[in-house]
Amino acid sequence: MTTETYRDPWGIPHLRADNARELARAQGRVTAHDRAWQLETERHRAQGTSASFLGAQAVAWDVLARRARLADTARRCFEALERRDPETAEWVRSYTTGVNEGLPAGAARTPEFARTGLAPGTWEPWHPLAVWLAAHILFAGFPAKLWREEAIRHLGPEAVPLFATDGPGTAGSNGWLLAGDRTTTGKALIAGDPHRFIEAPGVYQQIRLSCPEFDVVGLAVPGVPGIAHFAHTGTVAWAITHAMADYQDLYRERLRRTETGVAALGPDGTWSPAHRHTETVPVAGRPPLEIEVIETPRGPLITPLPPTFAHRPSAADTTEPPEGEAEALALRYPPRVTHDLGFTALLPLLRARGVADVDRALDAWAEPVNVVHAADTAGGTLHRVAGRVPVRSRTNRTRLAPAWLPGHAWQGWHEMPYGELVDGAAVMANQRGPAAPLGVEFAPSHRADRIRALLDGRRTWSAADLPAIHMDTHLASAAPLLNRLAALDHLTPEAAGLRDRLLAWDRRMDADSTAAAGHAAVRSAVVRHLAAHPAFAALTEPPPLACPEPLLPWLALTPRIAFALEHLLDAEELYGIDRPAVVRAALEEVAANRPAGTWGDTHRLAPWQALPGQPYEGPALSGDHDCVLCTSAVPGVTDLSARGPAARYVWDLARRDDSLWVVPFGADGVPGANHHTDQLPLWLKGDLVPVVTDWDHLELVDLTDTEETDA
């Protein structure tokens, strides 16, 4: 045996090889066969070349990726990996060898290549690092600093905690760990679901990797070897939730053009040369776009620098740079500084046999910063934060830092905190927890509180019991709006009737619920009325510094109000806004339209597509942003959900074959293939499929036979 590829009844690949390097090669090959379009799209996005086949819609992202120097950072990280950890570097290289072996056949069975005229490229060893970096560059939420800067400028510093919450652009997750004394088997259980933008195929790949050193099942990131986030080795299992840590900074840079290029003003009062070069962004169907790439000692500029500087005095802003100078924003992010993306943790994780091994491996983790739950068959448990967060000023963490003033340099790295189990359980759902000292904006505690309450409803749980928790639809964040509705009087009969129905509602966002639809309609109307109030008008104006187009959603006023709504309704005072009048107007407006539909009529799945195809009428969804079943709409904008559970899992430490998992669509990325969407009905109902590890129950396949997964 060199390598063997098996599949279970759901088309999930199970790979077996003689050693870890050959196994990585097999993983790259099967991923390219199953997900060629996804791999090539992610590689091009990381390189800033996706507009070359996706056209003008992708230009803004390509420009940001190039200005942020994602590809260059990934190259530097791989070069450093070769020096620090040659074994892992060769393992990554083997993965890309497999990708290159599998891409021609994978592309031949994938219609998107023909639609766009894209030819499969050649993967280089640094490409997996680039894919990882591009996938997680927005996880620390640095764009939120652009919003906070504007909120402070127009509303004052008290606006920061008022609007400090997660939103639709933020990755999230639920995760819980039950120690053996809380389970029916006496062995631990780990369960949860990561919340990401939903894609077909999904951002997580169900896979099994087996060689003499290890035998691991889990959810891999396509384009990256190993299984980093969610895995079960047979003797130890682990899973992550997004820690909501803040570890990237935006600096306001003062710059001058000089005879030799560009200079930046440093905190010591001196001007130092900045790196400058130009790059050409190819665009399908349009002339190529030339951009300037500039990097200061703080980091690369993500906003453009004008070709020439014109002085524009402004009485309103005394911080405007003097004549002959201009401002732009520089992004400082850890791997650009350290040349380390944490890939040295990946092989030790696969080789882990107990929680102590997982703990040691995670000491090398870099980003994204995660909260980790782990448990082993010997009864060990682990609840910790993993990653790299710089020590720096409160200003850096909260808003834009002035690069020309002292006090804003990074001063080392935070120690990663550990958490404890409470009554045999640990629950994380992006709320303030062990990572609280490391972040600014966290999710409300509703999901975590609800999971904890459900777990406390009985003393012991089995793996088969836990999927019910995934699907819970209770919406605790409805309380502030319902309280405001209860206080209204002198309503029209139609509004009074709607109000009474909402007050009698069980607060479950079920797809077949008319009351849930009514609540969502009133909530959206309240959001729209607040967003239109003159008190917030200044926040609809463009910021002084141009914002990269991919970051504009973080500056959008209506979603900000939507996801901070409970804070805004509960605050003692809100900038002079008559909130009872706003809620009354919203209720009357909705009641006049006599809402009659269900929540699922408008709350439907709207997956992201790199190449939009035919119009997609997504299935009806239960849940909402603050439900455990976190299917995020954007109140005041749309009831459609593009973000939700990108996978669900239950890891059983008593018997791995009793573990369960599911993804939103399927294992195969090719439209029309047998396993392209076969898991969708299960995902919608809350069912999970069994993890099969008995090789006798798996089918040996030949990847050279392209029919083996095709319809």
GUMAR-169453 format. One record per residue (C-alpha): x, y, z. Coordinates in pm, 1 decimal, decimal comma, padded with zeros to 6 digits. Example, Ala and Ser with C-alpha at 12.3 -4.5 7.8 and 13.67 -1.06 7.14 Angstrom:
% residues 2
     east    north       up
  01230,0 -00450,0  00780,0
  01367,0 -00106,0  00714,0
This chain:
% residues 711
     east    north       up
  00000,0  00000,0  00000,0
  00128,3  00346,2 -00092,3
 -00201,3  00535,7 -00069,6
 -00562,9  00424,1 -00077,6
 -00877,2  00633,3 -00110,1
 -01202,4  00509,0  00037,3
 -01542,5  00673,7  00060,6
 -01830,5  00628,5  00300,6
 -02197,7  00633,0  00192,3
 -02189,5  01015,0  00186,8
 -01886,8  01035,2 -00041,5
 -01662,8  01152,2  00242,6
 -01298,4  01064,0  00165,1
 -01108,2  00830,7  00399,3
 -00739,1  00819,5  00309,8
 -00477,1  00564,1  00406,6
 -00103,5  00586,1  00337,2
  00233,5  00450,8  00451,0
  00349,2  00777,8  00608,2
  00243,1  01133,0  00684,0
  00396,3  01285,7  00371,5
  00226,8  01040,5  00134,9
 -00094,6  01097,7  00326,5
 -00067,3  01474,3  00273,9
 -00011,8  01410,7 -00095,8
 -00326,3  01195,1 -00104,1
 -00520,3  01465,2  00081,6
 -00415,6  01725,9 -00173,7
 -00505,5  01494,3 -00462,3
 -00854,7  01401,6 -00337,0
 -00930,4  01762,9 -00246,2
 -00835,2  01875,1 -00595,7
 -01052,5  01600,0 -00743,1
 -01355,0  01687,8 -00529,2
 -01312,5  02065,4 -00499,8
 -01099,3  02191,0 -00788,1
 -01302,9  02508,1 -00841,1
 -01301,0  02593,9 -00471,2
 -00925,3  02538,5 -00445,1
 -00842,0  02749,8 -00746,5
 -01081,8  03026,8 -00644,6
 -00927,3  03045,1 -00296,5
 -00573,8  03040,2 -00435,4
 -00649,7  03324,6 -00674,7
 -00823,9  03523,9 -00400,4
 -00516,8  03486,7 -00179,3
 -00291,3  03603,3 -00463,9
 -00516,4  03890,4 -00569,7
 -00577,1  03741,4 -00914,5
 -00940,8  03628,7 -00891,7
 -01067,0  03913,0 -01113,6
 -00870,8  03758,3 -01398,9
 -01155,6  03508,1 -01440,8
 -01437,6  03638,8 -01217,0
 -01431,2  03986,3 -01368,8
 -01498,9  04328,8 -01222,2
 -01693,9  04196,4 -00921,8
 -01369,6  04059,5 -00777,7
 -01144,6  04360,8 -00836,4
 -01199,7  04524,4 -00497,6
 -01097,1  04211,3 -00309,2
 -00791,7  04157,4 -00531,8
 -00679,2  04514,4 -00468,2
 -00715,1  04471,5 -00091,2
 -00531,2  04137,4 -00095,2
 -00244,1  04290,8 -00289,4
 -00222,6  04607,3 -00082,3
 -00229,6  04400,6  00239,1
  00049,1  04185,8  00087,5
 -00118,4  03856,2  00171,1
  00072,6  03655,1 -00088,4
  00406,0  03807,3  00006,7
  00335,6  03735,1  00374,6
  00252,3  03372,3  00295,1
  00577,1  03335,8  00098,5
  00776,7  03475,8  00388,5
  00597,1  03247,8  00633,1
  00675,9  02940,8  00422,9
  01041,7  03041,1  00390,2
  01056,2  03077,0  00768,6
  00877,7  02741,5  00809,6
  01145,9  02574,4  00599,0
  01409,2  02707,7  00840,1
  01219,9  02645,2  01165,8
  01042,5  02317,8  01087,9
  01170,0  02141,8  00774,1
  00950,8  01836,7  00837,0
  00628,9  02038,8  00829,2
  00750,6  02234,7  00527,1
  00805,1  01910,7  00334,7
  00464,6  01784,3  00450,0
  00301,8  02100,2  00311,5
  00501,3  02058,8 -00009,1
  00366,9  01703,2 -00043,2
  00011,8  01836,3 -00012,7
  00065,5  02078,0 -00302,1
  00219,8  01796,0 -00507,3
 -00104,8  01605,7 -00458,9
 -00313,1  01909,8 -00550,3
 -00121,0  01946,9 -00875,7
 -00170,6  01578,4 -00951,9
 -00544,8  01600,9 -00893,1
 -00628,3  01936,4 -01049,7
 -00643,0  01837,8 -01418,3
 -00903,8  01565,8 -01358,7
 -01082,2  01774,9 -01098,6
 -01108,9  02071,3 -01333,0
 -01227,8  01849,5 -01618,1
 -01531,3  01738,9 -01413,1
 -01614,7  02089,9 -01285,9
 -01823,4  02310,0 -01518,4
 -01713,2  02643,3 -01371,1
 -01373,9  02611,8 -01539,1
 -01533,9  02595,9 -01881,3
 -01777,8  02877,9 -01797,1
 -01496,1  03116,1 -01706,5
 -01224,3  02986,9 -01937,7
 -01003,2  02927,2 -01634,7
 -00723,6  02673,2 -01673,7
 -00606,2  02501,0 -01354,7
 -00279,8  02646,9 -01232,4
  00019,2  02508,6 -01047,9
  00022,7  02512,9 -00670,4
  00342,4  02620,5 -00498,9
  00431,1  02519,2 -00142,4
  00340,8  02860,4  00002,3
 -00010,9  02853,7 -00143,3
 -00172,3  02661,8  00146,5
 -00040,1  02929,5  00382,6
 -00183,2  03198,6  00156,9
 -00522,3  03027,0  00150,6
 -00519,3  03003,3  00531,2
 -00420,4  03368,7  00571,0
 -00676,6  03499,3  00322,6
 -00952,3  03291,7  00482,0
 -00882,7  03439,7  00826,3
 -00752,7  03792,5  00758,8
 -01085,9  03949,0  00863,3
 -01139,9  03727,3  01170,8
 -00990,3  03977,2  01416,9
 -01239,5  04237,7  01302,3
 -00993,4  04518,4  01228,4
 -01255,5  04684,2  01001,1
 -01464,1  04745,2  01314,0
 -01202,0  05002,1  01413,3
 -01308,5  05210,0  01114,7
 -01665,0  05204,8  01251,4
 -01556,5  05287,2  01605,7
 -01347,9  05578,6  01483,0
 -01653,6  05725,1  01312,3
 -01883,1  05648,0  01605,1
 -01645,7  05820,5  01848,0
 -01604,8  06117,1  01613,2
 -01977,7  06173,7  01577,0
 -02131,9  06029,9  01894,7
 -01853,4  06024,1  02151,9
 -01659,6  05743,4  02322,8
 -01973,1  05610,6  02496,5
 -02082,7  05477,3  02156,2
 -01810,4  05208,6  02163,6
 -01972,4  04981,4  02426,3
 -02319,5  05071,6  02300,8
 -02246,7  04923,9  01958,0
 -01996,7  04658,3  02074,1
 -02141,4  04330,0  01953,6
 -02082,6  04071,6  01685,8
 -02247,1  04108,1  01346,2
 -02307,4  03930,0  01017,7
 -01953,7  03987,7  00891,5
 -01800,2  03823,5  01197,1
 -01719,6  03454,6  01211,5
 -01875,1  03282,2  01511,1
 -01939,5  02942,4  01661,1
 -02101,6  02739,5  01934,4
 -01902,5  02482,1  02126,7
 -01949,9  02281,6  02442,2
 -01754,9  02018,0  02631,4
 -01908,1  01769,6  02873,6
 -01674,8  01581,4  03104,9
 -01734,2  01211,5  03172,5
 -01949,1  01271,3  03480,3
 -02202,1  01451,3  03257,2
 -02237,3  01173,1  02997,0
 -02410,7  00837,0  02981,0
 -02084,7  00654,3  02897,9
 -01854,8  00814,8  03152,4
 -01639,9  00952,5  02868,9
 -01637,9  01311,4  02747,7
 -01842,2  01459,4  02463,2
 -01751,8  01764,0  02253,2
 -02006,3  01927,7  02022,5
 -02072,8  02248,6  01838,1
 -02100,7  02425,8  01506,0
 -01883,6  02694,1  01341,0
 -02074,5  02989,1  01191,7
 -01937,9  03107,2  00859,8
 -02066,9  03223,7  00524,7
 -02237,4  02924,8  00366,9
 -02087,8  02803,0  00039,5
 -02129,4  02501,3 -00186,3
 -01905,1  02316,8 -00133,0
 -01857,8  02432,8  00220,7
 -01564,3  02592,8  00393,2
 -01506,6  02269,4  00587,0
 -01424,1  01932,0  00432,8
 -01517,9  01611,0  00614,1
 -01217,9  01381,9  00585,1
 -01021,8  01099,9  00747,5
 -00642,9  01079,5  00744,3
 -00481,2  00748,1  00842,9
 -00120,5  00630,2  00847,6
  00089,9  00430,3  01097,1
  00148,7  00746,8  01304,6
 -00212,4  00857,8  01339,8
 -00571,9  00798,6  01235,2
 -00775,2  01121,1  01250,6
 -01124,5  01219,4  01137,7
 -01234,5  01579,6  01124,9
 -01318,4  01893,8  00936,4
 -01032,3  02020,4  00721,4
 -00994,8  02356,1  00548,1
 -00977,6  02288,6  00172,3
 -00639,5  02399,6  00044,3
 -00461,0  02333,2  00375,4
 -00310,2  01998,0  00482,2
 -00410,7  01823,1  00801,2
 -00711,3  01888,6  01022,8
 -00666,8  02197,8  01234,9
 -00994,3  02303,4  01395,4
 -01220,3  02003,5  01460,8
 -01082,2  01651,6  01491,8
 -01095,1  01316,5  01670,5
 -00784,9  01096,4  01680,6
 -00952,2  00805,1  01857,5
 -00796,7  00888,1  02195,0
 -00832,6  01268,0  02200,3
 -01066,7  01513,4  02030,4
 -01071,0  01890,1  02003,3
 -01283,0  02171,1  01865,2
 -01261,2  02549,6  01851,4
 -01476,2  02856,9  01878,8
 -01380,7  03203,5  01758,1
 -01223,8  03382,7  02057,3
 -01322,5  03731,8  01930,7
 -00972,1  03851,3  02019,2
 -00832,2  04173,7  01876,5
 -00484,8  04117,2  01732,2
 -00460,7  04344,2  01426,4
 -00414,6  04720,9  01424,2
 -00494,1  05001,9  01184,0
 -00253,2  05295,1  01190,1
 -00315,0  05641,3  01052,0
  00001,2  05712,6  00859,9
  00130,6  06055,5  00758,9
  00316,1  06029,2  00431,1
  00510,8  06240,5  00183,4
  00609,5  06174,0 -00170,3
  00981,0  06223,2 -00222,0
  01211,7  06220,0 -00520,1
  01287,4  05855,1 -00450,8
  00942,6  05732,5 -00345,0
  00736,6  05772,8 -00027,5
  00832,8  05857,9  00330,5
  00634,0  05797,8  00649,6
  00644,1  05998,3  00972,4
  00740,8  05782,9  01269,2
  00677,4  05824,0  01641,9
  01027,8  05962,5  01691,6
  00943,7  06259,1  01466,5
  01162,4  06147,6  01177,4
  01064,5  06058,5  00822,8
  01171,5  05715,0  00702,0
  01145,3  05560,8  00355,5
  00846,3  05336,9  00291,2
  00859,5  05039,6  00057,6
  00682,8  05115,0 -00269,9
  00616,8  04921,9 -00589,9
  00335,8  04886,8 -00841,8
  00136,6  04578,9 -00936,3
 -00104,1  04505,8 -01218,3
 -00442,8  04349,5 -01141,5
 -00574,0  04154,0 -01442,1
 -00949,8  04186,6 -01496,4
 -01152,8  03964,6 -01726,9
 -01328,8  04171,4 -01992,2
 -01160,8  04496,4 -01890,2
 -00818,8  04660,9 -01912,7
 -00582,5  04566,5 -01629,7
 -00565,1  04793,5 -01326,7
 -00233,7  04925,7 -01199,6
 -00212,0  04985,7 -00825,6
  00051,4  05122,4 -00591,6
  00162,4  04898,4 -00304,2
  00320,7  05083,3 -00011,1
  00443,9  04951,6  00322,9
  00559,3  05156,0  00622,5
  00741,8  05022,3  00930,4
  00396,1  04959,6  01080,2
  00260,2  04761,2  00789,5
  00118,8  04775,8  00435,8
 -00121,0  05054,8  00338,8
 -00469,6  04925,6  00265,7
 -00596,7  05263,1  00140,1
 -00457,3  05445,3 -00163,3
 -00220,8  05737,8 -00146,0
 -00308,9  06028,5 -00379,1
 -00063,8  06079,4 -00668,2
 -00019,8  06438,9 -00550,2
 -00114,6  06600,4 -00222,2
 -00336,3  06907,1 -00201,2
 -00381,9  07086,4  00132,3
 -00747,7  07114,4  00232,1
 -00786,1  07303,3  00561,0
 -01072,6  07182,3  00776,3
 -01194,1  07364,9  01083,1
 -01373,0  07050,2  01194,4
 -01064,1  06828,7  01202,2
 -00750,4  06971,9  01359,0
 -00566,0  06646,9  01295,3
 -00554,9  06697,2  00918,7
 -00197,4  06662,7  00794,5
 -00005,7  06975,3  00690,4
  00033,4  07081,9  00329,8
  00244,5  06839,0  00130,6
  00142,1  06544,4  00344,1
 -00142,4  06295,3  00319,6
 -00290,6  06023,7  00536,9
 -00353,2  05659,1  00463,3
 -00424,1  05348,9  00671,5
 -00164,5  05080,4  00742,3
 -00259,4  04731,2  00859,7
 -00035,8  04558,7  01112,4
 -00108,0  04189,2  01158,2
  00098,5  03924,5  01343,6
  00219,3  03697,8  01059,1
  00345,4  04001,9  00871,0
  00561,4  04073,2  01176,3
  00657,8  03721,6  01287,4
  00653,7  03533,1  00954,5
  00462,8  03260,1  01134,8
  00112,6  03130,7  01061,5
  00126,7  02855,6  01322,5
  00167,2  02566,3  01077,4
  00416,7  02402,4  01314,0
  00113,2  02305,0  01525,7
 -00053,9  02100,0  01252,5
  00146,8  01775,9  01258,1
  00167,2  01761,4  01640,7
 -00210,9  01796,1  01651,9
 -00253,2  01497,4  01421,5
 -00009,3  01298,2  01636,0
 -00177,7  01394,7  01965,2
 -00282,2  01111,0  02196,3
 -00409,5  01313,6  02490,9
 -00504,9  01664,9  02598,5
 -00148,0  01735,4  02711,8
 -00031,7  01674,8  02352,3
 -00302,5  01906,0  02217,5
 -00209,0  02170,4  02473,2
  00159,1  02158,4  02375,0
  00076,6  02170,1  02005,0
 -00144,1  02475,6  02054,6
  00143,1  02667,4  02210,0
  00263,6  02706,5  01851,0
 -00077,8  02820,8  01722,0
 -00078,0  03168,6  01569,3
 -00404,6  03263,1  01405,1
 -00692,9  03290,3  01407,6
 -00709,4  03318,7  01785,3
 -00945,2  03047,4  01912,4
 -01095,7  02910,8  02229,3
 -01025,0  02536,5  02231,2
 -01212,2  02251,1  02395,7
 -01036,0  01915,0  02412,3
 -01089,1  01585,6  02592,1
 -00928,4  01242,8  02590,6
 -01023,1  00887,0  02671,7
 -00823,8  00898,0  02997,8
 -01058,1  01164,7  03137,6
 -00843,5  01469,0  03065,1
 -01006,4  01794,4  02954,6
 -00872,6  02123,2  02821,0
 -01031,4  02469,2  02794,1
 -00789,8  02734,6  02672,2
 -00726,2  03018,6  02430,9
 -00471,5  02960,9  02153,8
 -00308,1  03215,7  01928,4
 -00094,0  03525,5  01922,5
 -00219,5  03862,3  02048,4
  00013,4  04163,5  02075,4
  00037,6  04378,8  02386,4
 -00031,4  04741,7  02299,8
 -00231,6  05047,5  02398,3
 -00607,0  05065,2  02447,6
 -00624,2  05307,6  02154,4
 -00471,1  05048,6  01922,3
 -00730,8  04792,1  02026,8
 -01027,3  05026,9  01998,1
 -00971,1  05267,3  01709,3
 -00720,3  05401,1  01456,9
 -00375,6  05456,8  01610,2
 -00169,3  05761,2  01503,1
  00157,3  05620,8  01369,8
  00343,2  05949,5  01422,9
  00282,9  05958,2  01800,1
  00469,2  05749,9  02058,8
  00288,4  05490,6  02269,1
  00138,1  05277,1  01993,1
  00410,5  05022,1  01922,1
  00360,5  04652,6  01996,8
  00522,6  04549,5  02324,9
  00541,4  04170,7  02311,5
  00268,1  03908,7  02329,2
 -00007,6  03820,4  02572,2
  00002,4  03493,8  02762,1
 -00288,9  03280,0  02648,7
 -00558,5  03237,9  02916,3
 -00706,6  02909,9  03034,5
 -01062,9  02842,5  03144,8
 -01226,0  02596,8  03382,0
 -01518,5  02358,6  03347,4
 -01818,5  02451,4  03561,9
 -02019,4  02155,4  03691,4
 -01848,2  01930,8  03439,7
 -01916,1  02151,6  03138,1
 -01757,8  02431,4  02937,0
 -01964,4  02638,4  02695,3
 -01836,4  02894,8  02447,8
 -02040,9  03088,2  02193,7
 -01819,4  03392,1  02126,0
 -01924,9  03557,5  02451,3
 -01685,1  03706,3  02701,7
 -01500,2  03415,4  02855,7
 -01133,3  03324,1  02892,4
 -01050,7  03554,3  02598,6
 -01222,2  03861,1  02752,1
 -00891,2  04043,8  02823,4
 -00791,2  04001,9  02459,1
 -01090,1  04153,3  02277,6
 -01327,0  04447,7  02243,9
 -01641,8  04321,4  02072,6
 -01798,3  03993,0  02181,5
 -02127,4  03822,4  02109,6
 -02404,7  03867,5  02365,4
 -02424,4  03578,2  02607,7
 -02763,6  03458,4  02478,4
 -02639,8  03154,4  02286,2
 -02398,0  03048,3  02559,0
 -02659,3  03099,1  02832,2
 -02915,7  02899,1  02637,8
 -02676,2  02609,8  02571,0
 -02581,2  02604,0  02938,7
 -02947,7  02605,2  03043,3
 -03030,9  02320,4  02804,8
 -02734,9  02115,6  02926,6
 -02836,8  02175,7  03286,4
 -03183,5  02042,6  03208,4
 -03050,9  01690,0  03261,2
 -02751,3  01542,9  03432,9
 -02615,3  01312,5  03163,9
 -02608,9  01321,4  02785,3
 -02526,8  01082,5  02502,2
 -02384,4  01170,3  02161,2
 -02723,8  01102,4  02004,0
 -02889,9  01355,5  02237,1
 -02676,2  01655,8  02152,5
 -02798,3  01747,6  01799,7
 -03120,3  01873,7  01958,3
 -02918,2  02152,9  02117,1
 -02777,7  02255,9  01777,5
 -03132,3  02323,8  01657,0
 -03268,9  02530,6  01947,0
 -03449,9  02841,6  01821,6
 -03525,1  03037,7  02139,6
 -03446,3  03409,0  02087,3
 -03357,8  03571,2  02419,0
 -03257,9  03897,9  02250,2
 -03623,8  03959,3  02162,6
 -03688,7  04072,7  02522,3
 -03601,0  04446,0  02495,6
 -03827,1  04498,1  02194,0
 -04111,2  04297,3  02347,1
 -04077,0  04500,0  02668,1
 -04105,1  04820,9  02467,5
 -04412,6  04685,1  02289,0
 -04575,7  04590,9  02619,3
 -04543,2  04949,6  02743,3
 -04734,1  05102,5  02450,6
 -05092,3  05221,6  02484,4
 -05354,0  05392,1  02264,7
 -05279,0  05170,4  01965,5
 -05497,8  05112,4  01663,8
 -05690,3  04784,3  01681,1
 -05463,4  04627,2  01418,4
 -05146,2  04727,9  01605,5
 -05289,7  04619,5  01939,8
 -05376,2  04279,3  01794,9
 -05027,1  04232,5  01651,7
 -04868,5  04346,3  01977,5
 -05078,0  04097,2  02176,3
 -04981,7  03812,4  01943,6
 -04614,6  03898,6  01983,7
 -04639,8  03917,9  02361,8
 -04798,8  03569,8  02363,3
 -04530,3  03431,6  02130,2
 -04299,9  03158,8  02264,8
 -03994,4  03348,3  02132,6
 -03892,1  03064,0  01904,1
 -03774,0  03157,6  01556,9
 -03924,1  02853,9  01387,4
 -03959,6  02853,3  01010,0
 -04333,9  02777,0  01031,4
 -04407,8  03047,4  01290,2
 -04621,9  03347,4  01193,2
 -04543,1  03515,4  01525,4
 -04169,4  03487,2  01455,5
 -04231,3  03651,5  01118,4
 -04427,6  03928,7  01288,6
 -04149,8  03989,4  01537,2
 -03890,2  04000,0  01259,4
 -04101,4  04248,4  01062,8
 -04145,8  04482,7  01359,5
 -03778,0  04449,6  01450,6
 -03672,1  04542,4  01096,7
 -03905,5  04840,4  01096,8
 -03762,5  04962,5  01428,7
 -03410,5  04926,6  01288,6
 -03499,1  05124,0  00977,0
 -03665,3  05402,0  01179,1
 -03363,5  05431,4  01409,0
 -03121,0  05431,2  01115,3
 -03317,5  05717,4  00956,9
 -03310,7  05929,7  01274,1
 -03114,4  06256,6  01247,6
 -02910,2  06159,7  01554,8
 -02729,2  05901,9  01341,5
 -02721,3  06095,0  01013,2
 -02350,8  06176,8  01032,6
 -02271,8  05804,6  01042,1
 -02407,5  05764,2  00689,2
 -02140,6  05996,6  00548,0
 -01814,9  05858,9  00403,9
 -01522,2  05863,5  00648,8
 -01235,8  06109,9  00591,6
 -01006,6  05829,5  00471,0
 -01126,8  05618,6  00180,6
 -01240,6  05275,3  00294,7
 -01157,5  04967,1  00085,6
 -01478,9  04838,4 -00069,3
 -01464,2  04491,1  00096,0
 -01464,2  04665,2  00436,7
 -01768,2  04886,8  00373,9
 -02012,6  04640,9  00540,5
 -01846,7  04717,6  00873,9
 -01933,2  05086,8  00825,8
 -02295,1  05033,9  00720,8
 -02525,5  05202,4  00973,6
 -02834,8  04984,2  00941,3
 -02662,6  04650,6  01021,8
 -02478,9  04817,2  01309,7
 -02808,3  04929,5  01458,0
 -02964,3  04589,7  01386,9
 -02708,7  04391,3  01582,2
 -02685,7  04643,9  01866,4
 -03063,6  04683,7  01886,5
 -03110,5  04536,8  02233,3
 -02839,6  04769,8  02368,6
 -02999,6  05068,3  02196,3
 -03345,6  04985,8  02330,1
 -03222,4  04917,9  02684,5
 -02984,3  05213,6  02718,5
 -03087,7  05472,1  02975,8
 -03071,8  05746,9  02711,8
 -03012,3  05735,4  02335,8
 -02901,6  06068,7  02192,9
 -03242,0  06225,4  02254,0
 -03429,1  05969,2  02043,4
 -03790,3  05904,1  02151,1
 -03772,4  05525,5  02145,5
 -04136,6  05463,2  02245,2
 -04239,0  05673,2  01943,6
 -04002,2  05478,4  01717,7
 -04136,3  05142,0  01835,8
 -04496,6  05264,5  01805,1
 -04441,8  05385,9  01448,8
 -04277,7  05057,4  01352,3
 -04558,7  04849,7  01503,9
 -04829,7  05053,7  01335,8
 -04647,1  05037,4  01002,8
 -04620,6  04657,3  01012,0
 -04975,3  04609,8  01141,7
 -05116,6  04822,9  00858,8
 -04966,6  04578,6  00609,4
 -05137,6  04282,5  00783,9
 -04844,7  04036,5  00792,1
 -04963,5  03681,9  00727,9
 -04660,6  03475,7  00626,9
 -04423,4  03258,5  00825,3
 -04063,3  03326,4  00919,4
 -03946,0  03067,4  00668,3
 -04121,7  03251,6  00385,3
 -03853,9  03522,1  00398,1
 -03578,3  03367,3  00610,1
 -03410,9  03151,6  00348,1
 -03064,8  03020,3  00279,4
 -02864,1  03244,2  00045,3
 -02519,5  03083,4  00003,6
 -02224,2  03280,7 -00124,6
 -02108,7  03195,0 -00475,6
 -01782,4  03307,7 -00631,2
 -01947,3  03267,7 -00971,8
 -02319,2  03345,0 -00945,8
 -02523,1  03106,7 -01156,8
 -02894,9  03059,7 -01195,1
 -03122,6  03237,0 -00944,2
 -03132,3  03027,6 -00627,4
 -03447,7  02992,0 -00419,8
 -03297,9  02872,7 -00096,1
 -03482,7  02651,2  00150,9
 -03668,8  02797,9  00447,2
 -03466,7  02822,4  00767,7
 -03545,3  02825,9  01135,6
 -03322,3  03018,3  01375,0
 -03177,8  03367,8  01392,1
 -02852,5  03543,0  01477,3
 -02885,8  03515,0  01857,0
 -03040,3  03166,5  01858,5
 -02828,7  02859,3  01919,4
 -02942,8  02775,1  01566,0
 -02752,6  03076,4  01442,0
 -02881,0  03149,5  01091,1
 -02809,5  03519,8  01059,4
 -03042,8  03760,4  00888,2
 -02967,3  04134,6  00881,8
 -03272,0  04310,2  01032,8
 -03365,8  04619,6  00840,7
 -03180,7  04494,2  00532,8
 -03282,1  04135,8  00454,1
 -03429,3  03824,5  00613,4
 -03213,4  03604,8  00389,7
 -02931,2  03418,8  00562,0
 -02586,5  03392,3  00406,5
 -02419,2  03298,6  00736,1
 -02490,7  03000,5  00954,7
 -02361,8  02661,1  01071,7
 -02088,6  02565,9  00823,8
 -02076,8  02222,3  00989,3
 -02211,6  02045,6  01296,8
 -02025,0  01782,3  01493,0
 -02043,4  01562,3  01802,1
 -01718,7  01394,6  01911,1
 -01768,8  01093,2  02138,8
 -01464,0  00989,8  02342,2
 -01625,9  00661,0  02446,8
 -01650,6  00526,7  02092,9
 -01542,3  00727,3  01791,3
 -01793,0  00552,7  01563,6
 -02071,6  00704,8  01773,5
 -01949,8  01049,4  01670,5
 -02164,3  01250,9  01428,5
 -02116,6  01525,3  01171,1
 -02289,1  01707,5  00886,9
 -02221,2  01993,9  00645,3
 -02473,3  02220,9  00470,2
 -02441,5  02067,9  00124,6
 -02214,4  01770,5  00062,1
 -01865,9  01631,4  00016,8
 -01838,3  01693,9 -00357,0
 -01794,4  02038,9 -00506,1
 -01922,1  01949,3 -00853,0
 -02282,0  02055,0 -00930,2
 -02491,5  01752,1 -01017,8
 -02258,1  01502,6 -00849,9
 -02417,2  01243,7 -00625,1
 -02271,2  01397,2 -00311,8
 -02295,2  01765,8 -00399,0
 -02606,5  01840,9 -00190,2
 -02704,3  01508,9 -00034,5
 -02644,5  01631,7  00322,0
 -02860,0  01945,7  00281,9
 -03190,2  01780,3  00385,3
 -03021,3  01644,7  00697,4
 -02861,2  01979,2  00781,0
 -03198,4  02152,9  00749,1
 -03366,6  01904,7  00985,9
 -03082,6  01895,5  01235,7
 -02981,0  01537,5  01160,7
 -02617,1  01432,4  01153,7
 -02454,4  01137,9  00977,9
 -02242,0  00880,3  01161,2
 -01864,7  00892,1  01148,8
 -01765,3  00560,5  00988,7
 -01417,3  00432,0  01071,5
 -01443,1  00058,0  00999,4
 -01253,9  00013,8  00672,3
 -01473,0 -00285,6  00589,5
 -01772,2 -00051,3  00574,6
 -01601,7  00184,9  00330,0
 -01566,7  00159,9 -00047,9
 -01222,0  00161,6 -00206,8
 -01227,3  00397,8 -00506,9
 -01001,2  00492,3 -00794,8
 -00972,6  00870,0 -00841,6
 -00873,4  00819,6 -01203,7
 -01231,5  00703,4 -01261,1
 -01409,9  01040,5 -01277,3
 -01747,2  00872,1 -01270,6
 -01710,1  00747,5 -00915,7
 -01882,8  01051,6 -00765,7
 -02064,8  01191,7 -01064,3
 -02439,3  01177,6 -01115,2
